Amino acid sequence: MNADGKSDEFVVPTTRANNAEADSVAESVEERNSAKKNVGESDLVHAPKRNKRRSFGLAGVRETARAKPELKFTSLLHHVNENLLAEAFFDLKKTAAAGVDEVTWHDYEQGLEAHIEDLHGRIHRGAYRAKPSKRIYLPKPDGRQRPIGIASLEDKIVQKAVTWVLQCIYEQDFLGFSYGFRPGRSQHQALDALSVGLSSKKVNWVLDADVEGFFDAIDHQWLIKFLEHRVADKRILRLIGKWLRAGVSDDGEWSKTTVGTPQGAVISPLLANVYLHYVLDLWIQSWRSQRGRGDMVIVRYADDFIIGFEHKSEAEACLKELRDRFAKFGLKLHDQKTRLIEFGRFAIDRRKARGEGRPETFDFLGFTHRCGVTRRHGWFTIHRESVAKRMRATLAAIKAKLQQRRHWSLGSVGCWLSRVMQGWLNYHAIPGNMKRLQQFRDEVAKMWLGVLRRRSQRHRWNWARMHRLIRHHLPTPRILHRYPKDNFRARFNAGAV
């Protein structure tokens, strides 16, 4: 039966197992499958999935950071391996603007394996050099220019990988009222937390604070000191120092940076959170437990934060000490945008008794917050609506784009408008904001009609024809978000606080 010389699984093997006696083991001969079964297998390691980031050993860092809050991590750079760098590359936006090196995502993808191997070697040899950020300016709603720094592609890759490593540590340290640029947290969660806090606590005064030029004022020395509380790996700190000192390139002219982190850099949001965690979060937490006698509420999203107080004296004392605290670390509260206002469930009645007008409002994360009452029972509630100034700025930007697309086909303009409007409506579709949503849609329709009528002096565009075009292309406003209390209840039931 072995005449053909081929191995067959169904043939009883005759080779005895090593050191096996006939009666000492149940199976005294070795069982082997046919060699043909291994022909189709590959020795190459499968590439990581692009749609889901795996741990790569960072779960141990996360658990250790949670169990030992005072521990300093002395060895972290080995987690920045080739797999993590490759995954960081695939996680980048493919159409993002190129930095000073003019290398795009698709250019780097050609020969990716060799590029990642070379980048990984330079990082661990200490030969990696950070490139300066390319500076551009974006218009702000108030007419000023916001400086944005665009890092080179390799800097983006390394920064994202290092960010994932550091997040495993600092996500265990950050406090619950910090929401900005954190995994699993969003702007709407911060808005819900603020609304529930101001409605359920005995809040009578609100500190609407604004940090003047925060990203451009971060002190590098203090930032490194804060990082050293948890990170003792000199190689990671050296990498961060390279990015901080890389400078910026403005129209090809390099300039040195001694303070600040460039807005737009991948790692800047995490560094900003670390800075404010030690400057503000831990300090206000201690102040609330030691100095506060009444209820206090604080919600922070990046450098925007709102603090609610029960007593005016505590609010004034906290504001004064907060200015001194920020000055120590190179920060400053904006004099015109930082306000202490009377706000809460008793603000309407108290101001009415004094012969004053309605309580002042404040803006937070794109929404104006007002004191109000429910229609049915007259209970205190917080009314939120889109900030009118920002909505006008968005409409002005859409109008300028519409004029540039005046002679495009109706279908192309309609598809573009639908995407732009849907993104704005999705964010602003909160309960009680339907008036603003409908107003936004109406204004876009009026602007589109005006542009169409300018295409020719013999236009035939009337509102009857325009309504058919609107129904076909422009999305209908709908409330997509639940009430803040309902969202909070759902997160608590799911175990996410």
Secondary structure, 3 states (H helix, E strand, C coil): CCCCCCCCCCCCCCCECCCCCCCCCCCCECCCCCHHHHCCCCCCCCCCCCCCCCCCCHHHHHHHHHHCCCCCECCCHHHCCHHHHHHHHHHCCCCCCCCCCCCCHHHHHCCHHHHHHHHHHHHHHCCCCCCCEEEEEEECCCCCEEEEEECCHHHHHHHHHHHHHHHHHHCCCCCCCECCCCCCCCHHHHHHHHHHHHHHCCCCEEEEEEECCHHHHCEHHHHHHHHCCCECCHHHHHHHHHHHHCCEEECCEEECCCECCCCCCCCHHHHHHHHHHHHHHHHHHHHHHHCCCCCEEEEEECCEEEEEECCHHHHHHHHHHHHHHHHHCCCCECCCCCEEEECCCCHHHHHHHCCCCCCCCEEECCEEEEEEECCCCCCEEEEEEECHHHHHHHHHHHHHHHHHCCCCCHHHHHHHHHHHHHHHHHHHCCCCCHHHHHHHHHHHHHHHHHHHHCCCCCCCCCHHHHHHHHHHHCCCCCCCCCCHHHHHHHHHHCCCC
